[in-house]
Amino acid sequence: MAGRLENRVAIVTGGGHGIGKAYARRLAGEGARVVIAELDEAAAHAVARELAEAGHQALAVATDVSDPASCQRMAAAAMERFGRIDVLVNNAAIFATVPMSRAAFDKIAVEEWDRMMSVNVKGTWLACLAVIPHMRARGYGKIINISSSTSIKGSPSRIHYVTSKAGVIGFTKTLANEVGGDNICVNCVAPGSTLSEENPDEGVLKMRGDAASVRALKRVQTPEDLTGAVLFFASSDSDFITGQTLVVDGGNCLH
Ligand SMILES: NC(=O)c1ccc[n+]([C@@H]2O[C@H](COP(=O)([O-])OP(=O)(O)OC[C@H]3O[C@@H](n4cnc5c(N)ncnc54)[C@H](O)[C@@H]3O)[C@@H](O)[C@H]2O)c1
């Protein structure tokens, strides 16, 4: 049976680790040719190699989403290898692999605030700037931005991260309005606390376990819990849905 993304080309930023890796695997499993655009070049190649060994087409591209020229090279590499870009998953962020301080609002360094906005917010915009001209040329596109349920329900600590993820929701609504005329859908997925760390220590396991106890579905959230929502927004099943944010957190943030 043909996959739901047969003939499609998808870019996953930050696809070398954690949840992004799960998105890359799921999109490839549905027939997409996948570009892993990642700051950690070795991790990008490892995921691309894994996908190729499973019979999929994949390309690793070293990318820093906070750098306009790097984003342009990412889109150019995808076009050169596959000739089209149908899906962009803006997943790269300062979070776990590139860690953030989980500190109070008055304990966060100005430099870390700036870097957070540069990657999580500006990086989302820069990747769109590089990719949308190619989507426009074909009159089709699916952009999926990754926010966080913390930006809807609020959360103590890491105010720079939460603020950046709230920005992604406003960005999604505005861009959806601006590119709807080109038949490009822009949606957002807001994950809950997810066990995405590759080698979690006791503290991380406790944090993810505590999150499980306060959601309707009482178990730890895994990266695979998020892939269905991203696949939905990447597929033709969501062709008349744009500007929306879907919370995937097992029923904690009920908005
Ligand atoms: N895990 C959670 O609990 C959770 C909850 C809500 C939202 N999210 C979001 O889900 C996404 C994936 O998170 P994760 O848990 O897999 O964490 P992660 O830190 O492992 O994933 C982020 C990825 O982005 C890459 N990256 C960082 N800076 C980059 C840059 N400048 N350019 C390109 N790539 C860069 C990292 O190398 C990593 O592969 C992030 O957007 C995160 O904010 C995660």
The ligand as an SDF file (V2000), in Angstrom:
LIG
                    3D

 44 48  0  0  0  0  0  0  0  0999 V2000
   10.8120   17.0710   24.8620 N   0  0  0  0  0  0  0  0  0  0  0  0
    9.8560   17.8520   25.3620 C   0  0  0  0  0  0  0  0  0  0  0  0
    9.4170   17.7070   26.4930 O   0  0  0  0  0  0  0  0  0  0  0  0
    9.2800   18.9730   24.4950 C   0  0  0  0  0  0  0  0  0  0  0  0
    8.1090   19.5890   24.9260 C   0  0  0  0  0  0  0  0  0  0  0  0
    7.5690   20.6130   24.1570 C   0  0  0  0  0  0  0  0  0  0  0  0
    8.1830   20.9860   22.9790 C   0  0  0  0  0  0  0  0  0  0  0  0
    9.3240   20.3780   22.5850 N   0  0  0  0  0  0  0  0  0  0  0  0
    9.9350   20.8210   21.3200 C   0  0  0  0  0  0  0  0  0  0  0  0
   10.0960   19.7190   20.4590 O   0  0  0  0  0  0  0  0  0  0  0  0
   11.2480   19.9450   19.6220 C   0  0  0  0  0  0  0  0  0  0  0  0
   12.2080   18.7730   19.7350 C   0  0  0  0  0  0  0  0  0  0  0  0
   12.6470   18.6930   21.0620 O   0  0  0  0  0  0  0  0  0  0  0  0
   13.4690   17.4640   21.6610 P   0  0  0  0  0  0  0  0  0  0  0  0
   12.8200   17.1420   22.9450 O   0  0  0  0  0  0  0  0  0  0  0  0
   13.6590   16.4290   20.6530 O   0  0  0  0  0  0  0  0  0  0  0  0
   14.8490   18.1950   22.0490 O   0  0  0  0  0  0  0  0  0  0  0  0
   16.2730   18.2150   21.3310 P   0  0  0  0  0  0  0  0  0  0  0  0
   17.0240   19.3160   21.9780 O   0  0  0  0  0  0  0  0  0  0  0  0
   16.8830   16.8610   21.3650 O   0  0  0  0  0  0  0  0  0  0  0  0
   15.9260   18.5460   19.8160 O   0  0  0  0  0  0  0  0  0  0  0  0
   16.2620   19.7460   19.1770 C   0  0  0  0  0  0  0  0  0  0  0  0
   17.1040   19.4590   17.9560 C   0  0  0  0  0  0  0  0  0  0  0  0
   17.4390   20.7210   17.3430 O   0  0  0  0  0  0  0  0  0  0  0  0
   18.8380   20.7140   17.0430 C   0  0  0  0  0  0  0  0  0  0  0  0
   19.3070   22.1070   17.0140 N   0  0  0  0  0  0  0  0  0  0  0  0
   19.5720   22.9250   18.0550 C   0  0  0  0  0  0  0  0  0  0  0  0
   19.9740   24.1250   17.6200 N   0  0  0  0  0  0  0  0  0  0  0  0
   19.9340   24.0680   16.2640 C   0  0  0  0  0  0  0  0  0  0  0  0
   20.2340   25.0140   15.2350 C   0  0  0  0  0  0  0  0  0  0  0  0
   20.6630   26.2560   15.5410 N   0  0  0  0  0  0  0  0  0  0  0  0
   20.1000   24.6350   13.9480 N   0  0  0  0  0  0  0  0  0  0  0  0
   19.6960   23.3710   13.6370 C   0  0  0  0  0  0  0  0  0  0  0  0
   19.4060   22.4320   14.5660 N   0  0  0  0  0  0  0  0  0  0  0  0
   19.5190   22.7900   15.8630 C   0  0  0  0  0  0  0  0  0  0  0  0
   19.4690   19.8770   18.1280 C   0  0  0  0  0  0  0  0  0  0  0  0
   20.7580   19.4090   17.7610 O   0  0  0  0  0  0  0  0  0  0  0  0
   18.4260   18.7650   18.2770 C   0  0  0  0  0  0  0  0  0  0  0  0
   18.6550   17.7440   17.3350 O   0  0  0  0  0  0  0  0  0  0  0  0
   11.8340   21.2870   20.0740 C   0  0  0  0  0  0  0  0  0  0  0  0
   11.2990   22.3140   19.2630 O   0  0  0  0  0  0  0  0  0  0  0  0
   11.3100   21.4220   21.4880 C   0  0  0  0  0  0  0  0  0  0  0  0
   11.2480   22.7650   21.9050 O   0  0  0  0  0  0  0  0  0  0  0  0
    9.8990   19.3750   23.3150 C   0  0  0  0  0  0  0  0  0  0  0  0
  1  2  1  0
  2  3  2  0
  2  4  1  0
  4  5  1  0
  4 44  2  0
  5  6  2  0
  6  7  1  0
  7  8  2  0
  8  9  1  0
  8 44  1  0
  9 10  1  0
  9 42  1  0
 10 11  1  0
 11 12  1  0
 11 40  1  0
 12 13  1  0
 13 14  1  0
 14 15  2  0
 14 16  1  0
 14 17  1  0
 17 18  1  0
 18 19  2  0
 18 20  1  0
 18 21  1  0
 21 22  1  0
 22 23  1  0
 23 24  1  0
 23 38  1  0
 24 25  1  0
 25 26  1  0
 25 36  1  0
 26 27  1  0
 26 35  1  0
 27 28  2  0
 28 29  1  0
 29 30  1  0
 29 35  2  0
 30 31  1  0
 30 32  2  0
 32 33  1  0
 33 34  2  0
 34 35  1  0
 36 37  1  0
 36 38  1  0
 38 39  1  0
 40 41  1  0
 40 42  1  0
 42 43  1  0
M  CHG  2   8   1  16  -1
M  END
$$$$
